[in-house]
Amino acid sequence: MADNNDPTDKTPSMPPETLVIYNVPNAITMARFILSILIFVLLPLGMYWESMVLFIIAASTDWMDGYWARKYNQVTQVGRIFDPFVDKIIICGTFIYLAAEDASGILPWMAVVIVGREMLVTVLRSFIEQHGGDFSANMPGKLKMVFQCVAVAASMFALEWPGDGTPVSIWYGVTGITAWLQWTLIISVWLAVTSTVYSGTIYIFAAADMIQSQMKTDE
């Protein structure tokens, strides 16, 4: 799932934006939005396996709309706004729903960190672009999204796993799952949280540097 609300992979050669609404990239984005709604319906019903399959489909097809838009010159203003919005809905909404599950391995404060970081980066990006600036793509932001997606999939898989009710001392709330799944869940969740904080910090410093540079230019 591309981190489209972070610094994007936008380049000077990107096709110009148009006002077209109905095209293939936007249709793909809409399909992902519908998948997110289905995930939010299925999770409270305890249908974790089905939710995981839909999440993997939504996450793995995220690159398609951007690739299609650039390749066939179908970049639109609607897509530029709607695509990152859907990305945030999927990842933030899923973390919130999983945090409400007792044995998901995702604690409420972790969901707060994920959502807070995404909101902050969205504001920073909007501010910088309003002042004529732009960010280049960076690897921490991309890795952050990968870790988040792995954490979500591992959490859903752990919820679906038939546990025996035995508490696991190394992780409060996770019960009766095998050791490899325990550690996969723990490591992936903490990688998601730490990479979220780390990449967010990078963007904060980058935004501060750009603001300072612009202030010096305006003097």
VOBA-1610 file (N, C-alpha, C; in pm, whole numbers, padded with zeros to 5 digits, always signed):
BEGIN
Met+00085-00119+00000Met+00000+00000+00000Met+00088+00122+00000Ala+00082+00202-00103Ala+00168+00320-00115Ala+00132+00420-00008Asp+00231+00488+00042Asp+00210+00590+00143Asp+00184+00722+00075Asn+00069+00736+00012Asn+00044+00848-00078Asn+00020+00979-00010Asn-00002+00976+00120Asn-00021+01102+00189Asn+00109+01150+00251Asp+00211+01066+00241Asp+00346+01106+00276Asp+00407+01166+00151Pro+00535+01202+00156Pro+00603+01243+00034Pro+00577+01142-00075Thr+00533+01186-00186Thr+00495+01096-00294Thr+00609+01076-00391Asp+00586+00985-00485Asp+00687+00962-00587Asp+00663+01052-00707Lys+00608+01168-00679Lys+00581+01264-00784Lys+00713+01315-00842Thr+00723+01327-00972Thr+00843+01376-01038Thr+00804+01484-01136Pro+00901+01563-01185Pro+00869+01667-01281Pro+00802+01616-01407Ser+00822+01486-01438Ser+00766+01432-01560Ser+00624+01379-01542Met+00568+01394-01419Met+00433+01346-01394Met+00335+01414-01488Pro+00240+01339-01545Pro+00141+01398-01634Pro+00060+01504-01561Pro+00017+01608-01631Pro-00061+01713-01566Pro-00194+01660-01517Glu-00242+01717-01404Glu-00370+01676-01349Glu-00484+01727-01438Thr-00592+01649-01444Thr-00711+01688-01519Thr-00830+01687-01425Leu-00944+01738-01476Leu-01066+01743-01396Leu-01155+01621-01419Val-01107+01522-01493Val-01184+01401-01520Val-01209+01326-01389Ile-01330+01273-01374Ile-01364+01197-01254Ile-01370+01048-01282Tyr-01434+01009-01391Tyr-01456+00868-01420Tyr-01347+00814-01512Asn-01254+00739-01456Asn-01152+00671-01534Asn-01107+00547-01457Val-01017+00470-01515Val-00975+00343-01454Val-00908+00362-01319Pro-00811+00454-01304Pro-00747+00470-01173Pro-00846+00504-01062Asn-00939+00595-01091Asn-01037+00632-00989Asn-01133+00518-00959Ala-01160+00435-01059Ala-01245+00318-01036Ala-01175+00218-00943Ile-01044+00201-00962Ile-00967+00113-00875Ile-00968+00166-00732Thr-00950+00297-00718Thr-00952+00358-00586Thr-01088+00340-00520Met-01195+00357-00597Met-01330+00337-00543Met-01350+00193-00500Ala-01297+00099-00577Ala-01309-00043-00539Ala-01239-00069-00406Arg-01123-00007-00386Arg-01051-00022-00260Arg-01128+00040-00144Phe-01197+00150-00172Phe-01279+00215-00069Phe-01394+00122-00028Ile-01456+00057-00125Ile-01564-00037-00095Ile-01511-00155-00015Leu-01390-00202-00049Leu-01330-00311+00027Leu-01307-00271+00173Ser-01266-00146+00194Ser-01244-00099+00331Ser-01374-00102+00411Ile-01484-00062+00348Ile-01614-00065+00416Ile-01651-00209+00453Leu-01628-00301+00361Leu-01657-00441+00388Leu-01574-00493+00503Ile-01447-00453+00509Ile-01360-00495+00619Ile-01415-00447+00752Phe-01461-00321+00755Phe-01513-00264+00879Phe-01645-00328+00921Val-01717-00385+00825Val-01840-00457+00857Val-01808-00597+00911Leu-01708-00661+00851Leu-01677-00800+00886Leu-01602-00813+01018Leu-01514-00718+01048Leu-01433-00729+01170Leu-01517-00740+01298Pro-01616-00653+01319Pro-01697-00667+01442Pro-01777-00796+01447Leu-01797-00859+01333Leu-01871-00985+01328Leu-01781-01105+01355Gly-01652-01078+01377Gly-01559-01187+01404Gly-01516-01263+01282Met-01538-01207+01164Met-01500-01274+01040Met-01359-01227+01001Tyr-01261-01274+01079Tyr-01125-01224+01065Tyr-01056-01277+00940Trp-01083-01401+00904Trp-01020-01458+00785Trp-01063-01383+00660Glu-01193-01359+00649Glu-01246-01285+00534Glu-01193-01142+00532Ser-01184-01081+00650Ser-01129-00945+00660Ser-00985-00940+00615Met-00907-01041+00653Met-00767-01045+00616Met-00751-01058+00465Val-00832-01142+00402Val-00824-01159+00257Val-00856-01028+00186Leu-00961-00960+00229Leu-00999-00833+00167Leu-00893-00726+00190Phe-00834-00726+00309Phe-00729-00628+00338Phe-00608-00651+00249Ile-00569-00776+00232Ile-00453-00807+00147Ile-00480-00764+00003Ile-00602-00787-00044Ile-00637-00745-00180Ile-00627-00593-00192Ala-00685-00521-00095Ala-00683-00375-00098Ala-00541-00321-00090Ala-00459-00382-00005Ala-00322-00334+00013Ala-00235-00365-00108Ser-00251-00484-00163Ser-00163-00526-00273Ser-00200-00462-00407Thr-00320-00407-00418Thr-00360-00344-00544Thr-00348-00191-00540Asp-00297-00138-00429Asp-00290+00008-00417Asp-00203+00071-00525Trp-00095+00003-00562Trp-00002+00060-00659Trp-00065+00072-00799Met-00172-00005-00824Met-00227-00014-00958Met-00284+00119-01007Asp-00357+00192-00919Asp-00420+00315-00965Asp-00317+00421-01001Gly-00212+00434-00917Gly-00108+00531-00947Gly-00030+00496-01071Tyr+00003+00367-01087Tyr+00077+00322-01204Tyr-00003+00348-01332Trp-00131+00312-01327Trp-00217+00330-01445Trp-00230+00479-01480Ala-00249+00561-01376Ala-00269+00705-01400Ala-00147+00767-01466Arg-00027+00728-01421Arg+00095+00785-01478Arg+00124+00729-01617Lys+00103+00598-01633Lys+00136+00534-01760Lys+00046+00581-01874Tyr-00083+00601-01844Tyr-00179+00636-01947Tyr-00228+00781-01936Asn-00150+00861-01865Asn-00179+01004-01855Asn-00322+01030-01806Gln-00358+00964-01696Gln-00492+00978-01639Gln-00487+01031-01496Val-00387+01111-01465Val-00377+01174-01334Val-00486+01281-01323Thr-00566+01274-01217Thr-00675+01370-01199Thr-00667+01434-01062Gln-00730+01549-01049Gln-00736+01615-00919Gln-00816+01531-00820Val-00923+01468-00869Val-01003+01382-00782Val-00920+01265-00730Gly-00846+01201-00820Gly-00763+01089-00780Gly-00654+01128-00683Arg-00596+01244-00703Arg-00489+01291-00615Arg-00540+01314-00474Ile-00666+01348-00459Ile-00724+01367-00326Ile-00782+01237-00271Phe-00854+01164-00358Phe-00928+01046-00314Phe-00836+00929-00280Asp-00729+00909-00357Asp-00641+00794-00335Asp-00575+00797-00198Pro-00508+00907-00157Pro-00450+00908-00022Pro-00555+00901+00088Phe-00674+00957+00060Phe-00783+00947+00158Phe-00820+00802+00182Val-00834+00725+00076Val-00869+00584+00089Val-00758+00507+00160Asp-00633+00540+00129Asp-00520+00475+00197Asp-00530+00493+00348Lys-00558+00616+00391Lys-00566+00646+00533Lys-00687+00579+00597Ile-00799+00576+00525Ile-00919+00511+00576Ile-00891+00363+00603Ile-00827+00298+00506Ile-00801+00155+00520Ile-00709+00126+00637Ile-00594+00191+00642Ile-00495+00156+00744Ile-00536+00206+00882Cys-00582+00331+00891Cys-00620+00386+01021Cys-00746+00317+01075Gly-00845+00299+00988Gly-00968+00235+01031Gly-00945+00093+01078Thr-00861+00019+01007Thr-00834-00120+01044Thr-00763-00127+01178Phe-00665-00039+01201Phe-00596-00037+01330Phe-00693-00005+01443Ile-00784+00088+01420Ile-00881+00124+01523Ile-00971+00004+01557Tyr-01021-00062+01454Tyr-01108-00177+01478Tyr-01034-00290+01548Leu-00909-00315+01508Leu-00832-00422+01571Leu-00796-00388+01715Ala-00773-00261+01743Ala-00741-00220+01880Ala-00858-00247+01974Ala-00979-00255+01920Ala-01097-00284+02001Ala-01111-00432+02033Glu-01031-00516+01966Glu-01035-00660+01990Glu-00935-00696+02100Asp-00980-00771+02200Asp-00897-00799+02318Asp-00769-00875+02284Ala-00774-00965+02189Ala-00659-01052+02162Ala-00592-01022+02029Ser-00603-00899+01982Ser-00549-00866+01850Ser-00399-00840+01852Gly-00344-00810+01970Gly-00202-00773+01977Gly-00179-00626+01949Ile-00284-00553+01913Ile-00273-00408+01886Ile-00347-00335+01998Leu-00275-00253+02072Leu-00332-00181+02185Leu-00387-00046+02139Pro-00483+00009+02214Pro-00544+00136+02173Pro-00445+00249+02150Trp-00341+00260+02234Trp-00246+00370+02217Trp-00168+00356+02087Met-00152+00233+02040Met-00084+00213+01913Met-00167+00267+01797Ala-00297+00244+01804Ala-00386+00298+01701Ala-00383+00451+01703Val-00375+00508+01824Val-00367+00655+01836Val-00240+00707+01770Val-00129+00637+01789Val-00002+00676+01726Val-00014+00671+01574Ile-00070+00564+01522Ile-00085+00548+01377Ile-00170+00660+01319Val-00287+00681+01378Val-00380+00782+01326Val-00321+00922+01342Gly-00262+00950+01458Gly-00204+01082+01481Gly-00095+01115+01383Arg-00010+01019+01355Arg+00100+01042+01261Arg+00047+01072+01121Glu-00054+00995+01078Glu-00110+01017+00944Glu-00174+01155+00933Met-00244+01197+01038Met-00305+01330+01038Met-00199+01439+01032Leu-00091+01421+01109Leu+00014+01521+01111Leu+00082+01535+00976Val+00114+01422+00914Val+00181+01425+00784Val+00090+01486+00678Thr-00040+01460+00687Thr-00135+01519+00593Thr-00133+01671+00604Val-00133+01721+00726Val-00129+01867+00747Val+00002+01925+00697Leu+00113+01859+00727Leu+00244+01908+00683Leu+00253+01912+00531Arg+00204+01808+00468Arg+00210+01802+00323Arg+00128+01916+00261Ser+00009+01937+00314Ser-00076+02044+00263Ser-00010+02180+00280Phe+00050+02202+00394Phe+00115+02331+00422Phe+00233+02355+00328Ile+00315+02251+00311Ile+00434+02266+00226Ile+00394+02289+00081Glu+00294+02214+00033Glu+00254+02231-00107Glu+00190+02367-00131Gln+00122+02420-00031Gln+00064+02554-00045Gln+00172+02660-00060His+00289+02630-00008His+00402+02723-00017His+00498+02687-00130Gly+00450+02603-00220Gly+00530+02571-00338Gly+00636+02466-00319Gly+00636+02401-00204Gly+00737+02298-00180Gly+00687+02161-00217Asp+00776+02064-00210Asp+00739+01926-00239Asp+00840+01835-00172Phe+00797+01716-00136Phe+00886+01616-00078Phe+00918+01511-00183Ser+01037+01457-00177Ser+01069+01342-00261Ser+01039+01216-00180Ala+01020+01106-00252Ala+00989+00981-00184Ala+01106+00938-00097Asn+01078+00876+00018Asn+01187+00821+00098Asn+01151+00681+00146Met+01252+00604+00174Met+01233+00464+00207Met+01164+00442+00341Pro+01193+00521+00448Pro+01124+00498+00575Pro+00973+00503+00564Gly+00921+00596+00484Gly+00776+00604+00468Gly+00719+00481+00400Lys+00789+00429+00301Lys+00742+00309+00232Lys+00751+00186+00323Leu+00862+00175+00397Leu+00877+00062+00488Leu+00773+00067+00599Lys+00742+00188+00643Lys+00640+00204+00746Lys+00508+00141+00702Met+00468+00170+00579Met+00342+00116+00530Met+00347-00036+00517Val+00462-00089+00475Val+00478-00234+00465Val+00463-00298+00603Phe+00531-00242+00703Phe+00522-00296+00839Phe+00380-00287+00893Gln+00310-00178+00864Gln+00172-00163+00910Gln+00083-00271+00848Cys+00101-00296+00720Cys+00018-00397+00652Cys+00048-00537+00705Val+00175-00567+00730Val+00211-00698+00786Val+00153-00713+00926Ala+00157-00606+01006Ala+00102-00611+01141Ala-00047-00637+01139Val-00118-00572+01048Val-00263-00591+01037Val-00294-00736+00997Ala-00225-00787+00897Ala-00250-00924+00851Ala-00218-01024+00963Ala-00107-01003+01034Ala-00070-01094+01142Ala-00173-01090+01255Ser-00223-00970+01284Ser-00323-00956+01390Ser-00453-01030+01354Met-00498-01014+01231Met-00620-01083+01188Met-00600-01235+01188Phe-00483-01278+01146Phe-00455-01422+01145Phe-00453-01478+01287Ala-00394-01400+01380Ala-00389-01445+01519Ala-00529-01452+01580Leu-00616-01358+01543Leu-00754-01360+01594Leu-00831-01480+01542Glu-00797-01524+01422Glu-00866-01638+01362Glu-00811-01771+01411Trp-00687-01769+01461Trp-00621-01892+01503Trp-00695-01953+01622Pro-00724-02083+01618Pro-00797-02147+01729Pro-00709-02161+01853Gly-00722-02072+01948Gly-00640-02076+02068Gly-00701-02167+02175Asp-00618-02204+02273Asp-00665-02291+02382Asp-00693-02212+02509Gly-00681-02077+02500Gly-00713-01994+02616Gly-00600-01975+02713Thr-00482-02030+02685Thr-00368-02016+02774Thr-00304-01878+02756Pro-00294-01799+02863Pro-00235-01665+02851Pro-00089-01672+02807Val-00048-01578+02730Val+00090-01568+02686Val+00154-01452+02762Ser+00251-01483+02846Ser+00304-01381+02936Ser+00379-01270+02864Ile+00437-01299+02745Ile+00518-01198+02678Ile+00431-01095+02606Trp+00302-01123+02597Trp+00216-01026+02528Trp+00076-01034+02588Tyr+00039-00934+02662Tyr-00090-00933+02729Tyr-00206-00941+02629Gly-00296-01034+02653Gly-00416-01044+02571Gly-00407-01146+02459Val-00288-01187+02419Val-00275-01286+02313Val-00274-01425+02377Thr-00364-01511+02339Thr-00378-01639+02407Thr-00377-01756+02310Gly-00308-01861+02352Gly-00321-01990+02288Gly-00272-02003+02146Ile-00189-01913+02096Ile-00139-01927+01961Ile+00004-01979+01964Thr+00049-02035+01855Thr+00182-02095+01850Thr+00290-01989+01862Ala+00409-02033+01900Ala+00518-01940+01927Ala+00556-01857+01805Trp+00560-01922+01687Trp+00601-01847+01567Trp+00501-01736+01536Leu+00372-01762+01561Leu+00272-01660+01535Leu+00277-01550+01641Gln+00305-01589+01765Gln+00322-01491+01872Gln+00430-01390+01835Trp+00545-01443+01797Trp+00658-01355+01770Trp+00640-01278+01640Thr+00576-01338+01541Thr+00546-01265+01418Thr+00457-01145+01447Leu+00355-01168+01530Leu+00262-01061+01567Leu+00333-00953+01648Ile+00407-00992+01748Ile+00474-00894+01835Ile+00573-00810+01757Ile+00659-00876+01679Ile+00763-00804+01605Ile+00701-00713+01500Ser+00602-00762+01428Ser+00542-00681+01321Ser+00469-00559+01378Val+00400-00577+01489Val+00328-00465+01549Val+00425-00358+01598Trp+00530-00401+01665Trp+00625-00302+01717Trp+00706-00237+01605Leu+00735-00311+01499Leu+00800-00250+01383Leu+00709-00145+01320Ala+00579-00175+01315Ala+00484-00080+01258Ala+00481+00048+01340Val+00478+00034+01473Val+00471+00152+01560Val+00599+00234+01555Thr+00713+00167+01568Thr+00840+00241+01570Thr+00870+00305+01435Ser+00840+00235+01326Ser+00864+00294+01194Ser+00768+00409+01167Thr+00648+00402+01224Thr+00552+00512+01211Thr+00606+00637+01278Val+00656+00622+01399Val+00713+00736+01473Val+00838+00788+01403Tyr+00924+00697+01360Tyr+01050+00737+01297Tyr+01025+00813+01167Ser+00941+00758+01080Ser+00916+00825+00952Ser+00844+00958+00973Gly+00755+00963+01072Gly+00689+01089+01102Gly+00786+01195+01148Thr+00884+01155+01228Thr+00986+01248+01274Thr+01068+01303+01158Ile+01100+01217+01063Ile+01176+01260+00945Ile+01099+01368+00870Tyr+00969+01348+00852Tyr+00888+01445+00779Tyr+00876+01577+00854Ile+00873+01570+00986Ile+00866+01693+01066Ile+00991+01776+01045Phe+01108+01712+01054Phe+01234+01784+01034Phe+01247+01835+00891Ala+01202+01754+00795Ala+01208+01797+00655Ala+01120+01919+00632Ala+01001+01918+00691Ala+00911+02032+00677Ala+00970+02155+00744Ala+01031+02137+00861Ala+01093+02250+00931Ala+01206+02310+00849Asp+01287+02226+00787Asp+01398+02276+00703Asp+01345+02354+00583Met+01239+02303+00520Met+01183+02373+00405Met+01123+02507+00444Ile+01060+02510+00561Ile+01001+02636+00608Ile+01110+02739+00637Gln+01218+02693+00703Gln+01329+02783+00733Gln+01395+02835+00606Ser+01410+02746+00508Ser+01472+02787+00382Ser+01386+02891+00312Gln+01255+02872+00316Gln+01167+02968+00250Gln+01166+03101+00323Met+01175+03097+00456Met+01178+03221+00533Met+01304+03301+00501Lys+01416+03232+00484Lys+01540+03300+00449Lys+01532+03358+00309Thr+01465+03286+00218Thr+01450+03334+00082Thr+01363+03459+00077Asp+01261+03464+00162Asp+01169+03576+00164Asp+01228+03701+00230Glu+01335+03682+00306Glu+01396+03798+00373Glu+01469+03888+00275
//
